[in-house]
């Protein structure tokens, strides 16, 4: 299992809905945008140059608001 898949699985198990897309910025570089949200109004959106990095940043942002630790 890839790192980002593990984070996505943990988000789902923790009651978060999540998504990820890639886009091309104005300089022609690929960027990755990942988000997580849940019914209580918590929403996190991050972007990074690589998909695993985007999920690592998303995990870091969401973890303090999760009932259980991802680790």
C-alpha distances in whole Angstrom, upper triangle without the diagonal:
4,7,8,6,7,10,11,10,12,15,15,16,18,20,20,20,18,18,17,19,20,24,27,29,32,32,30,26,23,22,19,20,18,20,20,23,24,28,29,30,27,26,24,23,22,22,21,21,17,14,12,16,17,14,15,18,18,16,19,22,21,20,24,25,22,24,21,19,15,16
4,6,5,6,9,10,11,13,14,16,17,19,21,19,19,16,16,15,17,17,21,23,25,29,28,26,23,20,19,16,17,16,18,18,22,24,27,29,28,26,24,21,21,19,18,17,17,13,11,9,12,13,11,12,15,15,14,17,20,19,19,23,23,21,23,21,19,15,15
4,5,5,6,9,10,11,13,14,15,17,19,17,18,15,15,14,16,17,21,23,24,28,28,26,22,19,18,15,16,14,16,16,20,22,25,26,26,23,21,19,18,16,16,15,16,12,10,7,10,11,8,8,12,12,11,13,16,16,16,19,20,19,21,18,16,12,12
4,5,5,6,9,10,10,12,14,15,17,15,14,12,11,10,13,14,18,20,22,26,25,24,20,17,15,12,13,10,12,13,17,19,23,24,23,20,18,16,15,14,14,13,14,11,7,5,8,8,6,7,11,10,9,13,14,14,15,18,19,17,20,18,16,12,14
4,5,5,6,9,10,11,12,14,16,14,14,11,12,11,14,16,19,22,24,28,28,26,23,20,18,15,15,12,14,14,17,19,22,24,24,21,19,18,17,16,17,16,17,14,10,9,12,12,9,11,14,12,12,15,17,16,16,20,20,18,20,18,16,13,14
4,5,5,6,9,10,11,12,15,14,14,13,14,14,17,19,22,25,27,31,31,29,26,22,20,17,17,14,15,14,17,18,22,23,23,21,20,18,18,17,18,18,19,16,13,10,13,13,9,10,14,12,10,14,16,14,14,18,18,16,17,15,13,9,11
4,5,5,6,9,10,10,13,11,12,10,12,12,15,17,21,24,25,29,29,28,24,21,19,15,14,11,12,11,14,15,19,20,20,17,16,14,15,14,15,15,17,15,11,9,11,10,7,8,10,9,7,10,12,11,11,14,15,13,15,13,11,8,10
4,5,5,6,9,10,11,9,9,7,9,10,13,16,19,23,24,28,29,27,24,21,18,14,13,10,10,9,12,14,17,19,19,16,15,14,14,14,15,16,18,15,12,11,13,11,8,10,12,10,9,13,13,12,12,16,16,14,16,15,14,11,13
4,5,5,6,9,10,10,10,10,12,13,17,19,23,26,28,32,32,31,28,24,22,18,17,14,14,12,14,15,18,20,20,18,17,16,17,18,19,20,22,19,15,14,16,15,11,13,15,13,11,15,16,13,14,17,16,14,15,14,13,10,13
4,5,5,6,9,9,11,11,13,15,19,21,25,28,29,33,33,32,29,26,23,19,18,14,14,11,13,13,17,18,19,16,16,15,17,17,19,20,22,20,16,14,16,15,11,12,14,12,9,12,14,11,10,14,13,10,12,10,9,7,10
4,5,5,7,5,7,7,10,13,16,19,22,26,27,31,31,30,27,24,21,17,16,12,10,8,9,10,13,15,15,13,12,12,14,15,17,18,21,19,16,14,16,14,10,12,13,10,8,12,12,9,9,13,11,9,11,11,11,8,12
4,5,5,5,6,8,11,13,17,20,24,27,29,32,33,32,29,26,23,19,17,14,12,9,10,10,13,15,16,14,14,14,16,17,19,21,23,21,18,17,18,16,13,15,16,13,12,15,15,12,13,16,14,11,13,12,13,11,15
4,6,7,10,11,14,17,21,24,27,31,32,36,37,35,32,29,26,22,21,17,15,12,13,12,14,16,17,16,16,17,19,20,22,24,26,24,20,19,21,19,15,17,18,15,13,16,16,13,13,15,14,10,11,10,11,10,13
4,6,9,11,15,17,21,24,27,31,31,35,36,35,32,29,26,22,20,16,14,11,11,9,12,13,15,13,14,14,17,18,21,23,26,24,21,19,20,18,15,16,17,13,11,14,14,10,10,12,10,7,7,8,9,9,12
4,7,10,13,17,20,24,26,30,31,35,36,35,32,29,26,22,20,16,13,10,9,7,9,10,12,11,12,14,16,19,22,24,27,25,21,21,22,19,16,18,18,15,13,16,15,11,12,14,11,9,9,11,13,12,16
4,6,10,13,17,20,23,26,27,31,32,31,29,26,22,19,16,12,10,6,5,5,8,10,11,9,9,10,13,15,18,20,23,22,18,18,19,16,13,15,15,11,11,14,13,9,11,13,11,9,11,12,13,12,16
4,7,11,14,18,20,24,25,29,30,29,27,24,21,17,14,11,8,6,5,6,9,12,11,11,10,11,12,14,17,19,22,21,17,18,19,16,13,16,16,12,13,16,14,12,14,16,14,13,15,16,17,15,19
4,7,11,14,17,20,22,25,27,26,23,20,17,13,11,7,5,4,6,9,12,14,13,12,10,9,10,11,13,16,18,17,14,14,15,12,10,13,13,10,11,14,13,11,14,16,15,14,17,17,17,15,18
4,7,11,13,17,19,22,24,22,20,17,14,11,8,6,5,7,9,12,15,17,16,14,12,11,9,11,12,14,16,15,12,13,14,11,10,14,14,11,13,16,15,14,16,19,18,17,20,21,20,18,21
4,7,10,14,16,19,20,19,16,13,11,7,6,4,6,9,12,15,19,21,19,17,14,12,10,10,9,11,13,11,8,11,12,9,9,13,13,10,13,16,15,15,18,21,20,19,23,23,22,19,21
4,7,10,13,16,18,16,14,10,8,6,5,7,9,12,15,18,21,23,21,20,16,14,11,11,10,11,12,11,9,12,13,10,11,15,15,13,16,19,18,18,21,24,23,23,26,26,25,22,25
4,7,10,13,14,12,10,7,6,4,6,9,12,15,18,22,25,27,24,22,19,16,13,12,9,10,9,9,8,12,13,10,13,16,15,15,18,20,19,20,23,26,26,26,29,29,27,24,26
4,6,10,11,9,8,6,5,6,8,11,14,18,20,24,27,28,26,24,20,18,14,13,10,11,10,11,11,15,15,13,15,18,17,17,20,22,21,23,26,28,28,28,32,32,30,27,29
4,7,8,5,5,5,6,9,11,14,17,21,24,27,30,32,29,27,23,21,17,15,12,12,10,12,13,17,16,15,18,20,19,20,23,24,24,25,28,30,30,31,35,35,33,30,32
4,5,5,5,6,7,10,11,15,18,22,24,28,31,32,28,27,23,20,16,15,11,11,10,13,15,18,17,15,19,21,19,20,23,24,23,25,28,30,30,31,35,35,33,31,33
4,6,7,10,10,14,15,19,21,25,27,31,33,34,31,29,26,23,19,18,15,15,13,17,19,22,20,19,22,24,22,23,27,27,26,28,31,33,33,35,38,39,37,34,36
4,6,9,11,14,16,20,23,26,29,33,36,36,33,31,28,25,21,19,15,14,12,16,18,21,20,19,23,24,23,24,27,27,27,29,32,34,34,36,39,39,37,35,36
4,7,9,13,15,19,22,26,29,32,35,36,33,31,28,25,21,19,15,14,12,14,17,20,19,18,22,23,22,24,27,27,27,29,32,34,34,35,39,39,37,34,35
4,6,10,13,16,20,23,26,30,33,34,31,29,26,23,19,16,12,11,8,11,13,16,15,15,18,20,19,20,23,24,24,26,29,31,32,32,36,36,33,30,32
4,7,10,13,17,20,24,27,30,32,29,27,23,20,17,14,10,9,7,8,10,13,13,12,15,17,17,18,21,22,22,24,26,29,29,30,33,33,31,28,29
4,7,10,13,17,20,24,27,28,26,23,20,17,13,10,7,6,5,7,8,11,10,9,12,14,14,14,17,19,18,20,23,25,26,26,30,29,27,25,26
4,7,10,14,17,21,24,25,23,20,17,14,11,8,5,5,6,6,6,9,9,6,9,12,11,11,14,16,16,17,20,22,23,23,26,26,24,21,23
4,7,11,14,17,20,22,19,17,13,11,7,6,4,7,9,9,8,11,10,7,9,12,10,10,13,15,14,15,18,20,20,21,24,24,23,20,23
4,7,11,14,17,19,17,14,11,8,6,5,6,9,11,11,8,10,10,6,7,10,9,7,10,12,11,12,15,17,17,17,21,21,19,17,20
4,7,10,14,15,13,11,7,5,4,6,9,12,15,14,12,13,13,9,9,12,10,7,10,12,10,10,13,15,14,15,18,19,18,16,19
4,7,11,12,10,8,6,5,7,9,12,15,18,17,14,15,15,11,10,12,11,7,9,12,9,8,11,13,11,11,15,16,16,14,18
4,7,8,7,5,4,6,9,12,15,18,22,21,18,19,18,15,14,16,14,11,12,14,11,9,12,14,11,11,14,16,17,16,20
4,6,6,6,7,10,12,16,19,22,25,24,21,22,22,18,17,18,17,14,14,16,14,11,13,14,11,10,12,15,16,16,20
4,5,7,9,13,15,19,22,25,29,28,25,25,25,22,20,22,21,17,18,19,17,14,16,16,13,13,14,17,19,19,23
4,6,9,12,16,19,23,26,29,29,26,26,26,23,21,22,21,17,18,19,16,13,15,15,11,12,13,16,18,19,23
4,6,10,13,17,20,23,27,27,25,25,24,21,20,21,19,16,17,18,15,13,15,15,11,13,15,18,20,20,24
4,7,10,14,17,20,24,24,22,22,21,18,17,18,16,13,14,14,11,9,12,12,8,10,13,16,17,17,21
4,7,10,14,17,21,21,19,19,18,15,14,16,13,10,12,13,10,9,12,13,10,12,15,17,18,17,21
4,7,10,14,17,17,16,16,15,11,11,13,10,7,10,10,7,7,11,12,11,12,16,17,17,16,19
4,7,11,14,15,13,14,13,9,10,12,9,7,11,11,9,10,13,15,14,16,19,20,19,18,21
4,7,11,11,11,12,10,6,8,10,7,6,10,10,9,11,14,16,16,17,21,21,19,18,20
4,7,9,9,11,8,6,9,10,8,9,12,13,12,14,17,19,19,20,24,24,22,20,22
4,5,7,9,6,5,9,10,8,10,13,13,14,16,18,20,21,22,26,25,23,20,22
4,7,9,7,8,11,12,11,13,16,16,17,19,21,24,25,25,29,28,26,23,24
4,6,5,6,9,10,11,12,14,16,17,19,20,23,24,24,27,26,24,21,21
4,5,5,6,9,10,11,12,14,15,17,18,21,22,22,25,24,21,18,19
4,5,5,6,9,10,10,12,14,15,16,20,21,20,23,21,19,15,16
4,5,5,6,8,10,11,12,14,15,18,20,20,23,22,19,16,17
4,5,5,6,9,10,11,12,14,17,18,18,22,21,18,16,17
4,5,5,6,8,10,10,12,15,16,15,19,17,15,12,14
4,5,5,6,9,10,11,14,15,15,18,17,14,11,12
4,5,5,6,9,10,12,14,15,18,17,15,13,14
4,5,5,6,8,11,12,12,16,15,14,12,14
4,5,5,6,9,10,10,13,12,10,8,10
4,6,5,8,10,11,14,13,10,9,11
4,6,7,8,10,14,14,12,12,14
4,6,6,6,10,11,10,9,12
4,5,5,8,8,6,7,9
4,6,8,9,8,10,12
4,7,9,9,11,14
4,5,7,8,12
4,7,9,12
4,7,9
4,5
4
